[in-house]
C-alpha cells in the first residue's frame, strides 16, 4: 500500500458475508499499517531530497509529484494483471516487500543523488532547468517504490470482492489507509525523526511493509474467481472526474500551505500538522460517504458533492484571508507553551483544511466507486486520480501561484471542479451556478492573502509571491526600509546596515590577505556589498530565493557595491549545492544568519555542509558561520557548536556588536597552520590589515578602529567552546537535531535573547594570550572583556525592567545607570561602548539639571582623562550651582 491519500475501491464476486467482513477488517488493518509507512516515507524522502534540491518546499513538491506519478504508473502497468490474478494476496505481499527493500536501498542511494545534482545542474542554471531536476530526480529515484505502491491498491481491492458489489469496501479501506497516514505523519515528524533520525525511520517503515507482507502470506486471502472486466464507455466520465479531483485537491493543498507559511512558524511540526489535517479530512469524508450515501441517486449525489467541494474550497480561501487574526486569537486563548502554540497551528490547519477535504474525501469515494462499478476494476480509477495529483505540484507550485497569485489560483480550483459534474442536467446546472456566483464573490471581495503588516505612516513598496516564499519590501514611518520574507522573517534593511556590514568585515579582517570570498545567503545584499570596501577582493554571493535578489535596488544605499563593482557576482542557487560544486577555493567563506527553526534551515548547520565548506577553503582559509542567538536556545546552540568543532577543531567565537535584543554570534573556523592551530595576532594587526585609507575610514565609521575594538568582540577559543558544548550528538543530514529542537524558541521560550547572551558569557572564559601576542595588549584586552560583559549584563537587566513595565523616568534611569557605566570606563578606558552613552546622558541632563551633568562629566573625566570629550562638554556647560534642597545625585 502507499500514500494514503489515494487508497481505493473496486468490485467483484461474493463469498459468505461474515467471512467477507472479517476479511475487510484484516485488510483494513493492513491498509492502516501501510498508510502509516507510506506517509512516513513521504516525509523522510522530502527531507532527504531537500538537501539535494536546496529547499524544503521544492523537495516537497518534487516528492509529492513523484509519489503520485509512481502510483499512477503502478496502477496502469500492473493493475489489470493483478485484477485477473487468482492470488491477489501474494501479489500484494510481493509488492510490499519491493517497497521495503527499495526504501532500505534509498538509505545509500539518497546521499549519492545529493552528490550527483551539482554535476548535472550548472551553478547558474535557469529556473526551468532547476525545476526540471527538482521534479525528475525524485521521480526516477523513488520510482521502484512508488510504482509498487501504485500496484498494491488494485491488489488490495481484489481482496475485497465480497463487499464491493454493495459499495461497502471503498469508504472503510480508504478511511483506514488515510487514518494510518495521519498517524504516520505525526509519529514520523514528532517522534521518529527526532529520536532515531531519517535512515532508521526509513528502516522502521520498511519493516512495517515487511510485516504487512508476512501477515498476508501467513493468512492469505482465498483465491478469487477471475472475471473479465467490463470496460464499457460508461466508465470514462468518472475517470475524468477522478483526474480533475486529484489535480485540484492537491492543488488546494499546495496553495494553502504556501499561504499559511506567511503566518505559521514553518517548522517541521507545522508541515506535519497541515498534512495531518488534510489527510484526516479526506478520511472523514470517505467514512461519511460510506455511512450515508447508500440510498442516494448517484448522479444527484455527485453533482451535490462537486458543488460542496468547490464551495468549501472557496470558503477555505476566504477563511485564509483572516487566518492571521484567528491565529492571534487562538494564541491569546491557549497557554504560551510549545503545546499551546502547536495547538493554535493545529486549529488553523483544521479550520482551513477540514471542510474542503471532507468534501474531497466524499467526492473521491463517490467517483471511485462509480468507476469501479462500471469499469470492473480500480486500476484505471486510481491511475486517473493519481495522475492528476502528480501534475498538481507542477502546475500550482512554479506556474499558477507566481503567475496569478494565491487568490486567483483558488478561483481556478473552484471553477475547475465544475468539469467533474456528471452531466448538464438540472442538479448539475444548479451546482455550476452556485459555484460560479461564489467564485465571483471571492474575486470581488476585499479578501487579501498577503499578510504584510504596514507600520503606522509606512508603506508596502514591493511584494512578490514566489514559489518558495512571499517577499516584501516595507518602509516604516521614519523612512527605514526592510526586507520581509514570509511576513515575519526580517532579513535586514537600512536600519541594520551597521550590523550587516560588520558581519562581512569581522571575518574578512581575521584573514591576513583574502583574495576570494564567498557569501552564503544575502538578505538585502548589504553584507556582500561590504566586500567591495576591501581592495583586491573578489566575492561571490549565493541566494536561494530569486525574489530576494529582485529587491536589491531598494537597498542601494546600504548595499552600494552591488551592481556597481565587477568584483562582486551574485548567483541564484542553493548554498549547499554551490559549495559542493567544482570551483576555485575561497580564502574566506561567510554564512548568513539562517533561522534555525524554519524547516530546511537546519541542514545548513549540518556536519556534511560544514565539511563541504572546509573542502572549498584555501590553505589558511577562514569560515564564519553567523548564529542568531535571538532565535536559538542554549541547547540548540550547543548542538551547532559541537557540530562545528567536529569539522573545525580550531575555532573561535565572536560577537557582531554589543546588542542584547538581537545578539549575533560568529563561529570562526580555520584550516591550515600548524595542526590548524590559531596563532595569536601581533600588535597593530588591524592598522596593518586595513592599510588602505578608504577601508580604514569605513571601518572607523563602524567602530572597528583598532585591535581592541576588533578583538574585544572575541568570546572564546576552541577549548572553551568545547567545554561549553559538552559531549553529545551532532547535527547531521541523517539526524537533523537542529530541525527537531530549534522550534522550541519559535513557539515559546522561557528566556529572552538577553538572558541567553548573559548566560553564554558566564560560561565562557576567554584568554587574551589565545588572541594577541603582545603583553600590554593582552592586559588591556582582558580588562576590555570584563567591561564588555558587565555592560551587556547592565543592558539585559535594563531591558528586562522595561519589559516588565518597571522602567524608570529618564533622570532616575540616568542616576541608576550612569555610575555603573563610569565604573566600566574606569575598569577599561578603551571600552568605548560605555564612554559614549555617559556623554549622551550628560547632554540630556544638561538641559534640566546642569549641575548634575557637570558632576557626571567630572566623574567620567577622572575615569578616563585621556579622552577629551568630557572636558569639551564641561567647557560649554553653564557654571550653575546645585539647586537648593536635597537633590538625587547621578553618582548614587
N, C-alpha and C positions, 0 to 999 in steps of 0.2 A: 504494500500500500504506500501511499505517498502523501504529498501535500494535501492536507485535509480539506482545503478549500474547495476541492472539486470532486470529492468522492461521488459515487454514482449509484445508478439503478440498473434495472433490467427485468427481463421476463422469465420464461419457460415453465416446464412441466409441473407436476403435482406429486406430492408424497403425503403421507399421513400428517395432518395438521399439527399434532402435538410434536412430532419429531421435527417438523419444519420450524416450529417456534423455538425449539431447543437449539437447532442449528443457527437460527437467527441470533440468538443470544451469544453463541460461541463466536460466530463470525463478527458480530458487533464488538466483542471483546478484542478480537484480533484487529479490527478496524481502529479501535481506540488506541491500542498499543502502537500500531503502525502510524497513525496520525501523530502521536507523540514524537516518534522518531523522525517523521517527515519534516515537522516544523523545527525540531532540534537541528536537523541538517541545514535547513534554510538559514537559520540564524548563524550557525557556525560557518557555513560556506560564505555568507556575506561578509563576515568578519575576517575570514582568511583572505578573501579576494580583495577586500578593501585595501590591504597592504600593497597589492599589485596594481590595483586600478586607481588608487590615490584618494578616494573619498568614500565615506560610508554610504551616502545617498547613491552615488554612481554604482557601487557594488551591489546595493540592494536592488536597484533597477535591473542591473545585469543578471543577478541571480534569479530574481522573480521571473524575468523573461525567459531565461534558460530553463528554469524549472517547468514552467508551463509548456514551453516548446517541446521539451522531452516527454512530458505527459501526453501531449497530442500525438507525437510520433509513435510512442509506445502503444497507444491505443489503436492507432491506424494500422501499424505494421503487424501487431500480434493479436489485436482484439478479436478479429473474425476467426482466426485459427484456434484461439482459446475457446471461443464460443462454440466451435464444432467439436471440441475435445470432450471425451467422456470422463476425464480425470482432472477437472479444473483445480482441485486442491493441490495436486502435485505441481501443476504449472505455478500456482501461487507461491508454494513453498520454494520452488527453484528461483523465482524472481526475487523473493525476499532475501535469499542467500546472495544473489548477484548484487543487490543494493548494499547489503552489509559489507561484502568483500570490496566493492569499489569505494565505499566510504572509508574503509581502512587504508586502501591504496592512496586515497587523496591526502592522507597524513604526510606521505612522502612526496606526492606529485604537486601539491599546492605550493610549497616553497620553490620547487623547480619552475613552476609557472611564474612566480614572482620574479625570479631571476631572468626569465625569458622576455618579459614585457619590455624592459629597456632596450633589448636587442632588436625588437620588431617595431617599436614605436619611436620615431625620432623625437628629440627633445622639444622642438617647436612644431610638433605635428598639428595639423588643422583640427578644428573641432570635430569635423566629420570622421577623420581618422581615429581620433581618440574615442569617439562613441562607437565606432565600428569595433575597436578592440574591446571596449567595455561590454559589448553585448556578445561578441563572438567568442571571447576567451571563456567566460562561464559556460556558454552553450556547449562547446566541444569538451571542456574539461569535465563537466558534470554529466555529459550525455549518457554514458553507460548506466549510471544510477537513475537518472530521471526517465530514461526510456523504459527501464524495468519498472519504475514506479507507475508509469502510464499503463503498462500492460497488466499490473496487478489488479486494476479496477475492473476490467472485463472478467478476469478470473474470479474476482470476489463476487460479482453479480451472478456468475454462472453457478455459484454455490448456493444462491438464494432463490432458486427457481420456485419452490413451493409457495412462497408468499407473493411473488411478483404479479401473478395473474390478477390479484385484487389491489395491486399498487401498494402493498403493505411493507415492502422492504426498502424502498428508496429513502424515505424520511428517516427511519431509525438508524440505518447504517451510515447515511450521510451525517446525521447528528452525532453518532458515536465517533466517527472518524474526525469530525471537526472539534468535538469536545476534547478528544485526545490531543489535537493540535493546540488547543488553548492551553492545556496542561503542559505540553511540550515547550511552548513558547515561554511560559512563565518560569518553569523549572529550569530551562536552559539558561535564561538570562539572569535569574535571581539566585540560582543555587549552583548549577553545574559549572558554568564558565568561571565564576569567582572562586569556586572551591578546587576544581581539578584542571581547568584550562581547556583549550579547544580540542587538542588531539584526544584527550581522554573522554571528552564529551562525545566526540565522533565515535569512539570505541563503544561507549555506553549505548548510543543509538544503534550502532551496528549489531550489538548483541541483542537488542530488542528485536531487530529484524530476524536474527537467527532464532530467537525464541518463538516468533510467530511461525516461522517455517517448521520448527520442531513440533509445535502444537498441532499443525495440520498434518504432518507426516505421521505422528503417533496416532491421531484420531482423524484420519482423512474422511472427507465427506463422501457420501455414497456416489457411485457413478451416476452421471445424469444421462438421460436419453438425449440423443443428438437430433436436433430438429433443424431443418433448413430455414434460415431466417427469411422472413417476408420483407424484401427490400422494396416496398411499394413507394411510389412517388409521394404518397401522403406523408411520409416521414420527413420530407425535406423542409417543411415550414418550421417545425420545432427545432430542427438542426440550425437553421438560420437564426432563429431566436436565441438559441444557446450560444452561438458565436457572438452575437451582439451583447448578450448579458455578460459573457466573460470579459469582453473588451471594456464595457462601460463599468462593470463592477470593480475591476482592478484599477481602471482609470479614476474612479471616485476615491479609491484608497490612496493612490499616488498624490492626487491633488490635496486631499485632506491632510495627509501627513506633512506636505510642504507648507500649507497654510499654518498649521498648528506649530510648525517649527519656529515660527516667529514669536510665540508666546510661551511655549513649554521649554524645559531645560535641555532637551535634546540629548539626554544621556542614553546609555544602553537600556536603561529601565523605561525611559519614555517610549522608545520604539516598541519594546516588548508589550507595554500596556496598550498601545494603539493597535498593534496586531492582534492581541488577545481579544480586545473589544470587537474588532472586525470579525474575527472567527466565531466568537460567541454569538454574535447577532445572526450570522448565517446558519449556525447550528440550531438556534432557537427558531428561526424561520422555517427550517426543514421540519423540525419537530411539530410546529403548529400546523403546517400543511398536512402532515401525516394524520394528525388528530382530527382536523375539522374539514378537510377538503373532499372527503369521500363521496358525498352525495351531490356536490355542486356540478353544474353544467360546465364542461371543460373549457369551451370557448369563452363563455362569460367570465369564468374564473381567471383565465389567462389575461383577458382584457383588464379585469379589475386589478390583478397583481402588477401588470405592466404600468398602469396608471399610478398605483400605490408606490411602486418603486421609484418612478420618475418624480413624483411629488415629494417623497421622502428625501430624495437627493437634493431637491430644491430647498426643502425645509432645513436640511443639514447645512447647506451652503449659507442660508440666511442666519442660522444659529452660529456659524463660524464668525459672522460679522460682529457678534457681541461676545465671542468666546473669551476675549481678554477681560471684559467686565465680570463675566461668570467666574473666571479663574480667580480674580482678585477677591470676589465674594466668598468663594469656597476656601481660599487660603485664610481669610479672616475668621471663618467659622470653625475650621479644623485646627488642631494644635500645630504649633510651629515646630514640628519634628519631621524627621525624614519620612516616617509613616504618614503623617498628616499631609505633607507635600505630595507624596506619591498618591495618596487618596484623592487629592484635588485633581491631579493629572488623570487618574483613572476615571473620575467623574466626568471630566471634559471629554475623554475618549468615548465614554458610554453615551453621552448626550449627542455627540456628533456622528457616531458610528452605528449605534444600535438600531434606531428606527430605519435607516436605509438598508442596513444589512439584514435585518429581519425580513424585510420585503424581498431583498435579493435572494435570501435562502429559500423562501417560499416559492418565488418565481422560478428559480433554478430547478427545484424539485418538481414543480408542475411541468416545466418544459422537458426535463429529462425523462419523467415518467411517460409523458406523451410520446416522446421519441422512441423509447424502448417498447412501448405498447405497439406502435405502428411498425417500427423497423425491425423489431425482433432481437435487439441486442444493444448493449450500452456503448460499444466501441465508437461508433460514429458520433453519438451524442457527446461523449466525453471529449473526443478529438475536436469537435466544433467549439465547445466551451473553452477548452484549454488553449486552443489556437488563438481565439480572441483575447484570452487573458495574457498570452505570451506577447501579443502585439501592443498591449496597453502601455507597458512602461516605455516602449519606444515612442509611441505616439504622444502620450500625455506628458512624459518627462522632458526630453530635449526639444520637442516640437511645439505642442499646443500651449503649454504653460508660459514659456518665454514669448511666444508669438501673440497670444490672445490675452494673457493674464488669467488669474485663477477664476474670477467671476464669470467671464465669458466661457471659459472651459467647462464650468459646471452647467451652464446653459446648454452647451453642446451635448453633455451627457444626458440631461433631461430629455431633450428633443430626440436624441439618438435612441432612447428606449421605445419611441413610437414605432420604430422599424421592427420591433418584436411583436407587434399586435398581430393576432391570428388572421384577421380579415378586416374588411372595411364596412362591416355592418354596424347596426346601431350601438351596441355596447362599446365597440372599438372606437367609433367616431366620437362618442361622448367622452371617452377616456382621452382621446387625442386633443379634443377641445379644451378640456380642463388642464392638461399638461401644458399646452401652448399658452394659455392665459396665465398660468402660474409662472412660466418661464419669462414671459414678457414683464410680469410684475417684478420679478427678481432683477432683471436687467435694468429696469427703470427706477427701482428703489434705491434710496441713498445708502446702500449697504457697501461698505468697503472691506476688502480682505487684506488690506495693507495696515499693519499695526506699527505705525511710526509716530510716537508721541512728539509733538512740537512744543518746545518751551514757550512760555509767555513772551510775546514780542519776537519770536523766532519764525523760521520758515523751513519748509522742505524744499531743498534746492534740486535734488535729483533722486530718482528711485528706479530700480530695475529689479524685476522678478526673474532671477536666474534659476537654472536647474538645481544648483547646489545651495543657493541662499538668496534671500532678498537683501539687496544692498541699497543703502540710502546715504545721502549727504544732508546733514541738518545744520542749520545756523541757529544759535541761541540768541537771546535778547541783547547781548552785548557785542554780537558780531563774530563770536568764535564759531568756527565750523568743525564738525567732527564726522567721522565715518562710522556708520552703524550697519552691522551685519545681523540679519535675522532679529531686528528690533532691539534686543537687549545687549548685544555684544559691541561695545565701543572699541574701535580699532585705532584710536588715536585721532589727532586733529590739530588745529592751530594752537590750541591751549596746551597741548602736551609736547610741543616742539622741543623744549629743553630736554625732557626725559628721552624723547625719541632719538635725538642726536647723540646724547650721551651713551645710549645703548650701542651706537656704532663706534664712537671714539674710544671708549674704555678698552674693549678688546683689541682694537687696532693699535693702541698705544702700548699694549703689553707685548707686541711683537716688535723686534728691532728694526725690521725694514720690509714691510709687506709689499708685494708687487701685485698679487692677485687675491681678491676676496670674494666670498660667496655669501649672500644673504638669503636665508630661507624664511619665507613669509614676509610680506611687505607692508600690509596695512595701508597707510596713506603714502608710503614711499619715503617718509622723512628720514628714517634710519638709513636706508640705502643711499639717499641723497647726500648724507653727511660724508660718505666715502669720497665725494668729489673734493672735499677740503684737503685730502692727503695727496700731495704731489706724487706722480708716478704710479698711482694705484689704479688698477683696472678692477671693476666689480661687476659681478653677475647677480641679479636679483630674481628670485623664483616665487611666483604667486599662483596658487591653485585656482582661485575664483576669478574668471575673466572680468566680471563686473567690477571687482575691486580695482583692477588696473584702469578701467574706464574712468574712475573717479579722480585720477591723479591731477588733471588740470584744476580741480577745485582746491588743491592743496599746494599750488605752485609756490606760495610764499614760504611754507615750511619745508618744502622739498624742491628747492630751486635747481638742483643738479639734474633732475630727471628731464630727459628730452633735450637738454642743452649741453650735455657732456658726452662725447663719443666713447669715453672710457666706461660708461655705465650702460649695461644692457639688461633688459627685462625679459624674462621668459615666463610664459603661462604654462605651468607644468606642475606635477606632483613633486613635492620636496624629496620624498623617498626615492622615487624613480629617477629624479635628476641626479641625486648623489650616487646612485648605483650605475649610472650610465658611464660610458668611457669618456675620458677627457683629461685635460691637464690638471695637475694638482693645484690646490689653493694654499696660500700661506695662512689665511685667516678665514674661518667659516663661522658665521653668526646666525643662530637660530632664534626666531622671534618668540614672543610670548604666546604659546598655544594654550587656550583654555582647557585644562586637563580633563574636565568632566564631560566636555562635548564628545559625543560618540564619534570615534575615529581619531581624535587628537591624542589619545593615549599611545597610539602606535608611533608617534613622533618622539616619545620618551622611551622607546623600546631599546633593548640592548642591540638588536640587529641593526637598527637605524644608527645608533652611536658608532657601532663597529664599521658600518659603511662610510660614515663621515671620517673616521680615522684613516681609512684607506685612501680617501681623497685629499688628505692633508700632505703638504710638502714636508720635508725634514725641518724640524724645529717649528712646525705649524702649530697654530692655536685654534681651538674650537671653543666657542662661547655659547652656552645654552641659557637663555634668559628664562626665569621662572616667575610667574605671578603669585607672590605669596598671599595676595588678597583673594586668590581663587584656589588655594591649596591648604589643606590641613597638614599638621605636622607629620602625621602618619604617612600620608602620600608623599610628602616631601622626602621623608627618609627612604622610601622605595626608589624615588628618582635619583637621589644622591647615591644610594647603594649601587644602582644600575650604572650610573655614570662612572663611578670609581672602578667598576669591574672592567670597563673599556679603557678608561684614562686613569691609571693608578696614581699619577702625579697630577693632582688637580687643586685648584684654589676656588674660593668663593668670594664674590664682591657684591656690594650694593650698587644700585644705579644712582641713587641720591638719597637724601635723608627725609623720606616720606613715610609717615605712619599710616596713612589712609590707603595708599596703593604701593606698598613696598615691593620692589623688584630685586630679585637675587640672581646673580650670574654664576653658573658653574663654568670654570675655565679650565679646559684640559689641554695638555701639551704632548707632542711627540718629539722624539729626538733628544739630544743631550745625553749626558752620562746616565744611563738607565732611565732616561726620561725625567730625571730629577730637575726640579726648579732651581736655577742658580739665582741667588739674590741679586737684585738690581743695584748698580753702582749709584753713587751720589750724583745728583744732577741729571738723572735719567730723562725726565720729561723735557728739560731745556734742550738736551741734545736730540731727543727723538722728535721734538716739534721745532726744529730749527728754522723751518720756513716761516717768515713773518706773518703771512696770511693765516696759516694754520695756527700759529701761536695766538694771534688775536682772536680767532674763532674759539679756541679752547678757553681763553680767559673769559670770554663772554658767557661761557658755560660753567664758570667757576672751576675749571681744570687748569690751574695756574702753575703749579709746582708739584714736586714729588709728594708732598703731604696731602694735597688735595686729591691726587690720584690714588696713592696707596692708603690714604685714610679711609677709602671705601672697602679695603680688604677685610674679609671676615674670618677666614680660616684656611689652613692648608689641608693636604690630603689626610694627615694623621688625625687632625681634629674632626674633619668631615667623616672619616671612617668611624671614629668613636661616636659621633652624633648619630649616624645612620644605623650602626649596630649590625648584628647578623640578621639574616632573613632572606626571603625570596627576592628575585629580580623581576623587573617588568620586562617581559619578552613577548614576542608575537604569539607564542602559544599560551602563555599565562599572562593575559593583559590585566595586571593588577591595578594599574592606574585607571583604566577604563571602569573597573569594578568599584574602586574605592573612592576616587575623586568626587563622585556625585554627592557625597555626604555634605560637602561645603556648599554645593549648588542648591541643595534642597533645604538644609538647615544646619547652622553652625552654632556651637555653644560659645565660641570666642570670636574675637574681631581680628582683622589683619594686624592691628597694632599689638594685640596680645600675642599673636604668633611671632611677630618680629622681636618683641622683647624676650619671649621665651627662647627663640633661636639664639639671640645674642648671649643669653645667660648660659647656654650650653656650649658655646664656642670660646676657646681661649687662644687667640692668635699670638704668635711670637714674631716680634719685629725682625729678628735675625733671619727668619724664613723669607723675608720680603726684600729688605735692603741690606747692603753690606756695610755702610758707613755707620760707625758707632754713635755719633751725635744724632744722625737722622733716626736711628733706632730708638733712642731715648725720646725724641720729640714725637715719633710715631706712636709709641706706647701711650704717651700722655694724650695724644690726639684721640686714640681709640677709646680711652676711658671717658673723655669728654663727649665723644660721639654717642656712646652707649647711654650715658646719663641723659644727654639731650633727647634721644629718642624715647627714653622712659618718661621724661617730662612731657613730651608731646603725646605719648599714649595716655597718660593719666589726665591730661587736659582734655583730650578728645573724648575720653570716657565720661568725664564730668559733664561735658557739653551734651553728649548723647543721653545722659541720664536727666537732663534738664536742670543741672545744678551749676550752670555756667555763671560766673561772677560778672559784675559790672566791669567795664574796661579798666577803671582805675584800680579796683580791687584785684583784677587779674594781673595787672602790671605789678602791683605791690607783692603779689604772690610769686610770680614767675621771674621778674627781673633779677632779684638777688640770686636765684638759682643759676641763671644764665651768666651773671657776673662771676660766680664761683667757677663755672666751667671755663670762662676766659682765663681766670687765674690758674686753673689746672693746666690748660693748654692754650697759650697765647696764639697758637697757629689755628685754632678752631674757629674759622670764620663764621660758621653757621650759628654760633652763639653770640658773637660780637655784633653782627649786623642787626639782629632783632632788638637788641638793647638800644642801639642808636634810634631805631624806628619808634620804640616805646618812649624814649626821651623826647623825640619830636612831638609825639602825641601829647605827652604830659605838659610840654612847654606852653600849650595853649591854655590849659585850665589851672596848672599848678607849676609855674616856672621854678619855684624853689625846690620842689621835689625832683623836677627834671635835672636841675643843676646838681643836686646831691647824687642822683643816679649816674650822671656823666662823670662826676669826680671819682666815684667808685670804679667805674669802668676804666677810666684813665689810669688809676693806680693798678688795676689788674693787668693792664697791658699798655705800658707807657710808650711802646714803640709804634703804636698806631696813632695817627694824628686826628682821626675823625671826631673823637670825643672832645678834644681841645678846640677844634674848629667850631663845633656846635656850642661849646661853652662860651666862646668869644662873641657869639651873636645873641646869646640869651640876655634878656634884661636883667640887671643886677638883682632887683627884688629882694625880698626877705620873707621868711616863713610867715604865714598868716597867724594872727593871734589865736590863742586857744589850742587845744590838742589837735594834732594832725597825724594821720596814718602815714608813716614813712615807708617809702618803697624798699627800704633796707630791712624791714621787719619780716 
